[in-house]
Structures are given as C-alpha cells and as structure tokens.
C-alpha cells in the first residue's frame, strides 16, 4: 500500500511530515511527500493566515481527486483551528490536531475508524513531544528543537494552535545532529519560536555551544531580535554556525510594533542588526514584514521602508496583513485590501532592490557552497550567508566557488 504525507506551511511542519513518512516506511508502506495517487493521505495543515486555512481545505479536494476511495487523515494547525470544517467533509476519514501527531498516525493506520471516533482530540501538549524522527537525507538536514509560542502577537493565532513554548533536551538535539551529520553537510535548527529555546542547561546560546563539535555546517531558522547579544553572537562564531540571520521584524514603525504586541522598538531592532554585522561583516540579514496592519498609517509604512534600507536586508518576505478570527488585531478597524496590497508591492520592490545590492556586494567573493540539487546541467546550492549559487559542483558536495555574476534568482559560480 502507498501513503502520501503532504505538509503545508513552515519548516516545522515539513520536519514533522518527514517524521511521519519515516514511521510509515517502518510499517511497510511505500511513501511520498508529493500529491499523487495513494491508498492513504495524511494532510499536515497550516493556519498561519486565512489563506493558509483555505489552501489546507483545498488540499483535501486536491488529494482525493487522485483516489476518491482513499482514507484521509487531516491534522496540524488548520485542523486544530477549525476541526468541524474537516469533520463535516465526507471525504475526510479522521481529524486530529497538533498534539500527538505520531500517535495519531499510528492509530489511523492500525485502527478501524468508526463515525463516532473520527476526531482524535486536540489537546495541546505541555512538554516537548520527542517522538519525531525523520530519516536522514543527503541535503540540508532540519532538526526541530522547540515547539509552541508564548509571544501572543496581536495578529497571530499560533500560541492557541501550537500551545505554549516547550523545548527539546540538549542531549536529544545533539544525538540527532550527530546522526544527521553522517549524511548531510549542513544542519538547520528550527522551531515555532526558536529564540525561546529554554531547558535547565540554559537557552539557545548554550545549545549552540553544545553543537560545537558536530562535524557539519550549522544554520538557524527564524529568530526574534531579543536573542541577539554578544554572548550569543560569540557562540555562533565559535561553533561553526552560518552568517545568515532571518530576524523577524514585522514592521519598521515602533508605534505599529507596540500595537502588534512585539516587545522591541525599531531602533532596538537596528541596534541588533548592527551587532550582527560587527561579528559577521558579510552576514545576510533577512526578515518578514507585514503590510497594512490595522494601525499602520502611510507614515508608518514609510518608516518600514526606511528601517529596511537602514538594515540593508538581503531579502524581505512580505505579507499583506491577513485578519485572523480570534485575535486582538481582527477587532480593530481594518485597512482596505487595495491599500494593503499597494504597500506590500512597494515593500516587495524595495526587497528586490536590496537583494540585488547584496548580491552585487558579494560578486568576486570565494565562498564555500553546499550543492544540493541539479537544474539544467548545473547544481543549486547555498553559501554560508544563504546566497543561491548555480555551479558545476555535484549535488552533495561542498566546495569553494567564486561568485561571478547574477543568474536567475541567485548567482553563477565557478570552481576555484
């Protein structure tokens, strides 16, 4: 029998999806993470925006078109957010939430699901569930170290859908990192709020030092600016971590940040960026920005543009504000969507210019590139500061490459 595990949304979901695939293969199933014909579908959903909920619901229809008689389990954030929307769909066999995903998959694959027990429950865990074990790959290896969030930003539902912040033990993380390093030359630590990693031994700085001797290049996923200090940056520099910082901003206006319940000012954020460049002069600092938050004035929008210029971002992920039912921001007077979209377009254009400037600043540099995939006779890989490089390297290799010219969505490189 064949099972498809289809994950939408963040890298944490992708990691969890791969762990489900590893479980299913151990049970003897042929598996895939692509939408294709199968006997069983497990849909790992996303609910970060209203559009993500919509795509998650549409994915049910998309998957069952391949086999209308297939069993389908829907779990994850969207199922946690609106379980009845899935339970009322006759194409869905069973629904679970974000807690106990591995247990839910085991139950789904081994039990006969009756109409009365189609809902496996949605109780969120209070401690980190350390039962996710993806198979190692020959490309970048993601390691989930944290789940949940305590920030309660005024636009976000994630703390309600993922639960409160909880972290994986240092010992468990190091053990998986050593295993992943046997197959992959790069490891990425990820979590719902990675900056809030906390265990009795310490926080993210202590975890970074614990991974110091793992023989792989190491990278962090999205961070909050509060985690940036001299001790943390020193730990990264001494422990083989990449000079790429995805530092979430959301708005360059201090007034808007306050109404978002973000606990820093635009000036404090820029000071953290300055510190990064002090320790890592060639660092790529990337970010997320929300356009058209309810309290955002035109002046606030211009402040976001100015803050982005001062930060010299290497890339900006722009999101027009999306109302989320049940959040504080959804109760505020809303900015018309055409204005949100127009502001988003301006931020996207600025992001494209800043990215071009960053790439031009790196022309002629010799960098270690980790080649991962092949496209049109060239490999695609990344530098430590996350520049996509097209080069003659063989996928799976890491080698020194000179960056010579802009090419497609990155640069072209030649072997040194």
HUFEN-V89990 format. One record per helix or strand. SS is the DSSP state (a for helix, b for strand). FROM is the first residue (numbers start at 0). LEN is the number of residues. If there is no record, write none. Layout:
# HUFEN-V89990
SS/FROM/LEN
SS/FROM/LEN
This chain:
# HUFEN-V89990
b/1/6
a/10/16
b/29/3
b/39/6
a/49/15
b/70/6
a/76/5
a/82/5
b/93/2
a/100/10
a/114/3
b/118/1
b/140/7
a/157/5
b/165/2
a/169/11
b/185/6
a/193/3
b/197/2
b/201/2
a/203/7
b/216/4
b/222/2
a/224/3
a/229/9
b/240/1
b/243/5
b/249/1
a/253/6
a/265/14
b/283/8
a/297/14
b/314/6
a/328/3
a/336/25
b/365/10
b/377/5
b/387/4
b/397/10
b/409/6
